[in-house]
Amino acid sequence: MIAIRIPKAQRAKAWRAMIDVAPIRLVSKEPVYEVLPAHLELLSARGIPFEVVGLPLGPQESRRRATSR
């Protein structure tokens, strides 16, 4: 999946456009959205600015895993 950040002034317009294509998911408080390539094409076509960012680590991904012996 692809993670993007959208400027605050464009978020409502971008959200309405993106949910018409496919579901999106808010993955961070910043806010960072998890989207599909089709969403990026739509935002580019409509001239809505966005920034591709890395996906934030979730609680399980950031923990070290213990191994049994």
TINUTI-618429 format. One record per residue: residue in three letters; residue number from 1; z, y, x of N, C-alpha, C, O, CB in turn. Coordinates in steps of 0.001 Angstrom, whole numbers, plus 500000, padded with zeros to 6 digits. Glycine has a CB too. Example, Ala and Ser with C-alpha at 12.3 -4.5 7.8 and 13.67 -1.06 7.14 Angstrom:
BEGIN
LOZA    aa     i      nup   nnorth    neast     caup   canorth   caeast      cup   cnorth    ceast      oup   onorth    oeast     cbup   cbnorth   cbeast
LOZA   Ala     1   507800   494310   513190   507800    495500   512300   507800   496700   513200   508465   496681   514236   509046    495527   511308
LOZA   Ser     2   507080   497750   512850   507140    498940   513670   507870   500030   512900   508039   501138   513409   505725    499402   514084
This chain:
BEGIN
LOZA    aa     i      nup   nnorth    neast     caup   canorth   caeast      cup   cnorth    ceast      oup   onorth    oeast     cbup   cbnorth   cbeast
LOZA   Met     1   500000   498813   500831   500000    500000   500000   500000   501250   500875   500328   501210   502061   501210    499998   499055
LOZA   Ile     2   499629   502333   500261   499526    503620   500936   500605   504539   500374   500838   504560   499166   498101    504246   500758
LOZA   Ala     3   501253   505284   501234   502276    506231   500795   501756   507647   501031   501189   507944   502083   503631    505996   501549
LOZA   Ile     4   501956   508518   500037   501509    509907   500165   502601   510863   499709   503495   510507   498942   500225    510141   499352
LOZA   Arg     5   502497   512081   500205   503363    513181   499768   502435   514255   499217   501416   514578   499828   504277    513739   500955
LOZA   Ile     6   502794   514807   498058   501983    515822   497381   502782   517119   497343   503982   517087   497070   501580    515365   495933
LOZA   Pro     7   502143   518263   497610   502864    519541   497536   503474   519757   496150   502886   519378   495137   501920    520705   497880
LOZA   Lys     8   504638   520360   496118   505392    520541   494875   504572   521212   493781   504658   520820   492618   506636    521356   495141
LOZA   Ala     9   503788   522206   494133   503000    522939   493136   501919   522077   492497   501426   522407   491419   502363    524157   493773
LOZA   Gln    10   501545   520982   493141   500458    520124   492641   500946   518814   492018   500132   518049   491499   499508    519809   493767
LOZA   Arg    11   502243   518539   492056   502754    517224   491644   502461   516858   490201   502038   515734   489932   504221    517174   491857
LOZA   Ala    12   502672   517768   489271   502448    517438   487854   500981   517144   487596   500652   516169   486922   502920    518588   486946
LOZA   Lys    13   500100   517975   488125   498659    517788   487951   498219   516459   488583   497448   515709   487983   497874    518975   488580
LOZA   Ala    14   498710   516174   489789   498357    514939   490486   498880   513716   489742   498168   512724   489594   498904    514958   491911
LOZA   Trp    15   500120   513787   489277   500737    512657   488567   499930   512291   487332   499621   511121   487109   502187    512991   488169
LOZA   Arg    16   499588   513294   486529   498818    513023   485301   497465   512406   485623   497018   511497   484923   498620    514315   484493
LOZA   Ala    17   496819   512881   486654   495516    512330   487036   495658   510898   487552   494863   510030   487192   494851    513216   488108
LOZA   Met    18   496666   510645   488394   496808    509329   489018   497207   508243   488033   496753   507107   488172   497822    509396   490120
LOZA   Ile    19   498037   508547   487044   498458    507487   486124   497320   507059   485199   497392   505996   484583   499655    507953   485294
LOZA   Asp    20   496276   507874   485097   495095    507457   484336   494309   506379   485077   493589   505604   484448   494192    508662   484054
LOZA   Val    21   494436   506316   486401   493708    505347   487224   494459   504016   487281   493884   502963   487006   493495    505900   488649
LOZA   Ala    22   495724   504069   487633   496561    502875   487784   498005   503335   487963   498247   504509   488244   496091    501989   489001
LOZA   Pro    23   498967   502425   487804   500366    502802   488012   500623   503261   489443   499989   502787   490386   501281    501632   487675
LOZA   Ile    24   501558   504187   489587   502019    504623   490900   503528   504471   490927   504165   504323   489884   501588    506100   491208
LOZA   Arg    25   504097   504509   492122   505536    504291   492225   506146   505317   493162   505631   505564   494253   505842    502863   492716
LOZA   Leu    26   507241   505908   492729   508016    506819   493562   508897   505955   494459   509696   505162   493961   508876    507826   492693
LOZA   Val    27   508759   506101   495781   509483    505221   496701   510509   505944   497556   511147   505328   498410   508514    504521   497591
LOZA   Ser    28   510675   507249   497337   511615    508016   498141   512035   509260   497379   511327   509713   496480   510999    508394   499503
LOZA   Lys    29   513184   509813   497736   513654    511046   497104   512847   512260   497537   512941   513308   496899   515116    511268   497423
LOZA   Glu    30   512059   512156   498597   511366    513305   499200   510407   514054   498300   510465   515268   498493   510625    512852   500369
LOZA   Pro    31   509637   513723   497473   509182    512442   496938   507951   511900   497674   507043   512644   498044   508871    512586   495460
LOZA   Val    32   507956   510618   497866   506827    509894   498439   506387   508885   497391   507208   508176   496808   507203    509192   499810
LOZA   Tyr    33   505082   508830   497161   504521    507945   496144   503722   506827   496801   503013   507058   497781   503633    508734   495163
LOZA   Glu    34   503836   505622   496264   503047    504490   496710   501828   504412   495802   501964   504287   494585   503877    503155   496685
LOZA   Val    35   500636   504485   496392   499408    504577   495609   498356   503603   496123   498544   502933   497139   498862    506005   495641
LOZA   Leu    36   497252   503544   495401   496107    502720   495770   495006   503604   496353   495035   504821   496172   495581    501926   494547
LOZA   Pro    37   494038   503010   497048   492909    503799   497560   492175   504569   496454   491665   505662   496698   491927    502884   498280
LOZA   Ala    38   492120   504016   495263   491459    504713   494148   492149   506037   493829   491492   507002   493440   491440    503823   492897
LOZA   His    39   493459   506084   493990   494194    507331   493763   493780   508395   494785   493612   509564   494438   495718    507082   493837
LOZA   Leu    40   493619   507984   496040   493222    508928   497086   491827   509486   496814   491574   510674   497015   493261    508248   498465
LOZA   Glu    41   490934   508623   496359   489584    509081   496013   489635   510107   494889   488937   511120   494932   488697    507892   495603
LOZA   Leu    42   490455   509845   493897   490590    510762   492761   491158   512108   493205   490627   513156   492839   491489    510143   491678
LOZA   Leu    43   492222   512085   493982   492828    513327   494452   491842   514135   495299   491761   515356   495170   494097    513026   495259
LOZA   Ser    44   491102   513452   496160   490107    514140   496988   489009   514753   496126   488598   515892   496351   489493    513168   498010
LOZA   Ala    45   488536   513997   495143   487469    514488   494268   487915   515705   493465   487108   516593   493190   487012    513384   493322
LOZA   Arg    46   489180   515754   493090   489697    516878   492298   490240   518017   493161   490679   519042   492638   490789    516390   491370
LOZA   Gly    47   490210   517838   494461   490666    518894   495366   492169   519072   495405   492655   520154   495735   490044    520179   494981
LOZA   Ile    48   492912   518032   495076   494374    518086   495107   494830   517661   496501   494520   516552   496937   495010    517168   493995
LOZA   Pro    49   495560   518524   497206   495980    518178   498573   497064   517099   498575   497889   517024   497664   496491    519428   499303
LOZA   Phe    50   497043   516272   499611   498072    515250   499800   498160   514935   501278   497256   515252   502050   497762    513963   498973
LOZA   Glu    51   499268   514303   501666   499492    513913   503055   499838   512429   503066   500763   512005   502372   500630    514771   503722
LOZA   Val    52   499113   511645   503839   499412    510219   503972   500586   510097   504937   500557   510645   506039   498154    509399   504481
LOZA   Val    53   501619   509373   504512   502830    509188   505314   503159   507708   505396   502585   506897   504670   504023    509980   504716
LOZA   Gly    54   504077   507360   506274   504529    505979   506377   505474   505649   505227   506200   506516   504738   505220    505732   507731
LOZA   Leu    55   505459   504410   504807   506381    503987   503755   507802   504000   504286   508051   503511   505388   506013    502584   503226
LOZA   Pro    56   508743   504553   503521   510142    504527   503963   510671   503100   503945   510273   502295   503103   511018    505434   503068
LOZA   Leu    57   511563   502792   504869   512167    501460   504897   513173   501326   503773   513994   502213   503542   512840    501189   506254
LOZA   Gly    58   513098   500210   503085   514064    499922   502035   515335   499367   502644   515370   499096   503844   513485    498940   501010
LOZA   Pro    59   516388   499188   501845   517657    498703   502372   517544   497328   503030   518195   497084   504047   518675    498649   501267
LOZA   Gln    60   516749   496443   502484   516636    495106   503066   515783   495115   504327   516033   494330   505242   516047    494136   502051
LOZA   Glu    61   514793   495980   504392   513920    496022   505547   514605   496645   506760   514266   496319   507897   512663    496787   505214
LOZA   Ser    62   515566   497539   506526   516201    498224   507641   517356   497425   508239   517806   497731   509343   516693    499574   507194
LOZA   Arg    63   517837   496423   507539   518937    495607   508051   518422   494544   509000   517317   494026   508842   519705    494955   506902
LOZA   Arg    64   519231   494236   509973   518891    493123   510858   519276   491828   510166   520296   491742   509482   519608    493254   512241
LOZA   Arg    65   518449   490845   510357   518721    489548   509730   519471   488638   510700   519110   488531   511872   517405    488876   509272
LOZA   Ala    66   520504   487994   510203   521263    487048   511014   520568   485686   510951   519998   485318   509924   522749    486946   510524
LOZA   Thr    67   520620   484967   512023   520040    483628   512037   521149   482600   512190   522140   482827   512884   519000    483483   513176
LOZA   Ser    68   520966   481486   511540   521967    480417   511664   521590   479516   512828   520412   479359   513150   522080    479590   510345
LOZA   Arg    69   522590   478932   513450   522343    478026   514582   522662   476639   514219   522517   475736   515043   523137    478421   515790
